[in-house]
Amino acid sequence: MNIGVVGVNHNLTPINVREKVSFTDTKKIEAINLLLDKEIDEVVILSTCNRSEIYIKAENIAEKIKIVEEFYESFFNSEGIKEYLFTKIDKDVLEHLFEVTSGLDSIVLGEDQILGQVKDAHDFSMKLGASKKLFNKLFREAITTAKNIKNTTKISQQPLSISYIGVKFLEDKIGSLDGKNALVVGIGKMSKLTMKHLEEQKINTIYVANRSYEKFTEIQDLYNNIVPIKYEDRYKILKDVDIVISATASPHIVIKYEDIPNIERNIFMMDIALPRDIEPKINELPNIEVYDIDDLKKIHDENDEKRRELASIAHSMIQESIKDFIEWEELTQTDHTIQSLNDKCMEIREDTLEYIFRKVELNGREQKIIDKMMASALKRLVREPIINLKKVKDKGKREEYIKLVEELFQL
């Protein structure tokens, strides 16, 4: 199969390491082009707050896996990253990707957001020409299977996104969010979900700070109790809030230790961005507690038993999809033989037509008729062998037939 994946995720790697190997879109473009230059045929990079994974297809896959491991270290200038990297090859890659896409490998079992992130990662690679026949089929099957799992099991009917868990986590810390005030930094997808969940908890006022003040027009009609503030005023408003939730796409810290004013009230800060938005050192200040994504990992173990039962059904569906994909991939081994057989027919057709047209005087209409009849006859000749070759499921027998066809037709 010659496919592999190398990366880090929340299962094995702490957030301070994951954030060092997070890909922006610009870094993705650079990385994909560099990897394609290393004789890797196909590349898809999946980078989220919980994982950074590079999927590859290449000959000599074990050798190329080592190249990608070295690449992680050099590209991010991150010495020691290798000890956190996991690698998988062939069928293990299929199981990993299908489980990731279905939300079965997430902090919150069955969460929805990862499905869109996998789709976006695949679309990104397709636009760069880095995802071709095999990965196009693989990622589309993983996405389709994930959708079928969600529709069949309803495993995410009660969505438990990271933003939702973050809000519930803070509610548990404070006791109740009813009547409290919050500051949300950023207005991306995660922030919008966060504001929705805060409203559900009867929060009093949600102050929202974003670098682009104009973007507030996108959300002003979606929520009842938001108050836009200028990005540079985010520190001033801290004296009026009980909680802070930050979820920007910034590659740098957006809430710094040195800029925090003296605050007498208790503030709980939740950083659900990666790389992190809130400087961890702020935890040293009195009255302020800072939490990040890794503090939410324990929620994974608190999912109800029903979700785990549904996950068991999902795993069965994944195994069936993997079986179908492997059968499809093995059948593609006949593609070269079939193409060679068709090329042989084309060669015979052209040689024969050239001889006929040289020996017999025919008008244009008559030449077209003979051309079509010749093409049809040759197709009839090879149609049954091609159909039967595609039907053979036994790998050993199929390889024997391929060899036999190639010898008989001198392909």
Residue pairs with C-beta under 8 A, 6 or more apart in sequence:
1 90
1 91
1 326
1 329
2 57
2 58
2 59
2 60
2 61
2 90
3 55
3 56
3 57
3 61
3 89
3 90
3 93
3 94
3 134
3 138
4 55
4 56
4 58
4 61
4 64
4 65
4 68
4 87
4 88
4 89
4 90
4 93
5 53
5 54
5 55
5 56
5 87
5 88
5 93
5 96
5 97
6 53
6 54
6 56
6 65
6 68
6 69
6 72
6 85
6 86
6 87
7 46
7 51
7 52
7 53
7 54
7 85
7 86
8 17
8 18
8 21
8 51
8 52
8 53
8 81
8 84
8 85
8 86
9 18
9 50
9 51
9 52
9 53
9 86
9 105
10 18
10 50
10 51
10 107
10 293
10 294
10 297
11 105
12 84
12 86
13 84
14 294
15 274
15 276
15 292
15 293
15 294
17 81
17 84
18 49
18 50
18 51
18 52
18 274
19 274
19 275
19 276
20 76
20 78
20 81
20 275
21 52
21 72
21 76
21 78
21 81
22 47
22 52
22 251
22 274
22 275
23 31
23 45
23 47
23 52
24 249
24 251
25 124
27 75
28 45
28 47
28 124
29 128
31 43
31 45
31 54
31 71
31 75
32 43
32 45
32 125
32 128
32 130
33 128
34 71
34 75
35 43
35 54
35 56
35 68
35 71
36 43
36 130
38 64
38 67
38 71
39 58
39 59
39 64
40 56
40 57
40 58
40 64
40 67
40 68
41 56
41 57
41 58
41 59
41 132
42 55
42 56
42 57
42 58
42 125
42 130
42 131
42 132
42 134
42 135
43 54
43 55
43 56
43 125
43 130
43 131
44 54
44 55
44 121
44 122
44 124
44 125
44 130
44 131
44 135
44 139
45 52
45 53
45 54
45 55
45 121
45 124
45 125
46 52
46 53
46 55
46 100
46 117
46 118
46 121
47 53
47 121
48 114
48 117
48 274
49 162
49 272
49 273
49 274
49 293
50 106
50 107
50 274
50 293
51 100
53 100
54 68
54 71
54 72
55 93
55 97
55 135
56 64
56 65
56 68
57 132
57 134
57 135
58 64
61 89
61 90
62 89
65 87
65 89
69 82
69 85
69 87
72 78
72 81
72 82
72 85
73 79
73 81
73 82
88 96
91 322
91 326
94 138
94 322
94 325
94 326
95 318
95 322
96 105
97 118
97 138
97 139
97 142
98 141
98 142
98 145
98 146
98 318
98 321
98 322
99 105
99 315
99 318
100 106
100 114
100 118
101 114
101 115
101 118
101 142
101 143
101 145
101 146
102 110
102 115
102 142
102 145
102 146
102 149
102 150
102 314
102 318
103 109
103 110
103 111
103 112
103 114
103 115
103 146
103 155
103 156
104 110
104 311
104 314
104 315
104 318
106 114
106 300
107 162
107 165
107 293
107 296
107 297
107 299
107 300
108 160
108 161
108 162
108 164
108 165
108 299
108 300
108 303
109 155
109 160
109 300
109 303
109 307
109 308
109 311
110 150
110 153
110 155
110 156
110 160
110 303
110 307
110 310
110 311
110 314
111 156
111 159
111 160
111 161
111 162
112 150
112 156
112 159
112 161
113 161
113 162
113 189
115 143
115 146
115 147
115 150
118 139
118 142
118 143
118 146
119 139
119 143
121 139
122 131
122 135
122 136
122 139
122 140
122 143
125 131
125 135
126 136
131 139
133 332
134 329
134 332
137 325
137 328
137 329
138 325
141 321
141 324
141 325
142 321
144 321
145 317
145 318
145 321
148 317
149 155
149 313
149 314
149 317
149 318
150 156
152 313
152 317
153 310
153 313
153 314
154 310
155 307
155 310
155 311
155 314
160 299
160 303
161 190
161 193
162 190
162 272
162 293
162 296
163 190
163 191
163 193
163 194
163 197
163 245
163 247
163 272
164 193
164 197
165 296
165 299
166 194
166 245
166 270
166 272
166 291
166 296
167 177
167 194
167 197
167 198
167 201
167 245
167 270
168 197
169 270
169 291
169 295
169 296
169 299
170 177
170 243
170 245
170 268
170 270
170 291
171 177
171 201
173 268
173 289
174 180
174 242
174 243
174 268
176 201
177 198
177 201
177 202
177 203
177 242
177 243
178 201
178 202
178 203
179 202
179 203
179 204
180 203
180 204
180 241
180 242
180 243
181 203
181 204
181 205
181 206
181 207
181 240
181 241
181 242
181 243
182 198
182 203
182 205
182 206
182 207
182 241
182 242
182 243
182 244
182 245
183 206
183 207
183 208
183 209
183 234
183 237
183 238
183 241
183 243
183 244
183 245
184 191
184 194
184 195
184 198
184 206
184 207
184 208
184 209
184 244
184 245
184 246
184 247
185 191
185 208
185 209
185 210
185 234
185 244
185 245
185 246
185 247
185 248
185 254
185 255
185 277
186 209
186 210
186 246
186 247
186 248
186 249
186 273
186 277
187 208
187 210
187 215
187 216
187 218
187 219
188 247
188 248
188 249
190 247
190 272
190 273
191 208
191 245
191 247
191 248
192 219
192 222
194 245
194 247
194 272
195 206
195 208
195 219
195 222
195 223
195 226
196 223
198 206
198 245
199 206
199 223
199 224
199 225
203 225
204 225
205 225
205 226
205 227
206 223
206 225
206 226
206 227
207 226
207 227
207 228
207 229
207 237
207 240
207 241
208 216
208 219
208 226
208 227
208 228
208 229
209 229
209 230
209 231
209 233
209 234
209 237
210 216
210 228
210 231
211 231
211 248
213 228
213 230
213 231
216 228
219 226
220 226
220 228
229 237
234 254
234 255
235 255
235 259
235 260
235 261
236 261
238 244
238 260
238 261
238 263
238 267
239 261
239 263
239 265
241 267
242 265
242 266
242 267
242 268
243 267
243 268
243 269
243 270
244 255
244 267
244 268
244 269
244 270
244 278
245 269
245 270
245 272
246 254
246 255
246 269
246 270
246 271
246 272
246 273
246 277
246 278
247 272
247 273
247 277
248 254
248 273
248 277
249 273
250 273
250 275
250 277
251 275
252 275
253 276
253 277
253 278
253 279
254 277
254 278
255 269
255 277
255 278
255 279
255 282
256 279
257 279
257 281
257 282
257 284
257 285
260 282
260 285
260 288
263 285
263 287
263 288
264 287
265 287
266 287
266 288
266 289
267 287
267 288
267 289
268 288
268 289
268 291
269 278
269 282
269 288
269 289
269 290
269 291
270 291
270 292
271 277
271 278
271 290
271 291
271 292
271 293
272 292
272 293
274 293
276 292
278 290
278 292
280 290
280 292
282 288
282 290
283 289
283 290
327 393
330 395
330 398
331 390
333 398
333 399
333 402
334 389
334 390
334 398
334 402
337 389
337 402
337 405
337 406
337 411
338 386
338 389
340 406
340 409
340 411
341 382
341 385
341 386
341 405
341 409
341 411
342 382
344 409
344 410
344 411
345 378
345 379
345 381
345 382
348 378
349 371
349 374
349 375
349 378
352 374
353 367
353 370
353 371
353 374
356 362
356 370
357 367
362 370
385 405
389 398
389 401
389 402
389 405
392 398
392 401
405 411
